[in-house]
Amino acid sequence: MKSEQEKSAVYRTPMAEIVCAKIWGKPVFFTITNPKDVIQKKHVRGEFYEEEELEIIRKNCRPGMVFCDIGSNIGNHALFALKFLNVAKVILFEPNPVAIAVLRSNLTLNGVMDQCDDQHLGLGLSDSSAKGLGMDVPDRNLGGGRMVEGSGDLEVIRGDEALAGQKIDFIKLDVEGMEMRVLAGLRETIARERPIMFVEVDVENIEAFQAWAAESRYLIRDTYKRYRENKNFLLVPQPEGS
């Protein structure tokens, strides 16, 4: 009698070129499907995108942490966290099927897919569950895609539903203007786990975000502004009793 074989996940790799770079002494593979894309322009040169933002994350994300990547896109931040920050696990959230194909390719090529929780790929996060959403994606900025109601078959759920009972140490959140709704849907998870957070905030949401941080007892430890339409915030929980 033959022994039962383990079931294998099968992914279809997108038509792409592969760039192999050496970064900090380690080989890193990048999947290139559109060399004119904002992020892939950096990957073509063998570099990570948003190096200044990644440095802020590096200074605040300790080895062994569970890293929740909300808005994973093609895996720039997830790959950096797994290859260079020695995180224990990355939990992936990305609704865009075009980005997901490249994300899976990047993580698989670099041998880190087994450290990822990918059960939420295909889902977006918000403050309530909804179906029938689509993606509005600029031609040269896959990461700039925004979810649009009533124009597709994508789904959003509350983060508290997806992450119930899970350990979370660090949240990176980049959701193209939906950050306040996503944070509202993560209220129970954030209260329970008190993770460090790195959040991209659209300028029109900054006042509401700062009020949310104060109400949620978080301190702004660092900021970084790359583009005029948004700003990044590194948040740490206030010490108990302060």
Secondary structure by P-SEA (a helix, b strand, c coil): ccccccbbbbbbbcbbbbbbbbcccbbbbbbbcccccaaaaaaaaccccaaaaaaaaaaccccccccccccccccaaaaaaaacccccbbbbbbccaaaaaaaaaaaaaacccccccccccccccccccccbbbbbcccccccccccccccccbbbbbcccccccccccbbbbbcccaaaaaaaaaaaaaaacbbbbbbbbcccaaaaaaaaaaaacccccccccccccbbbbbbbcccccc
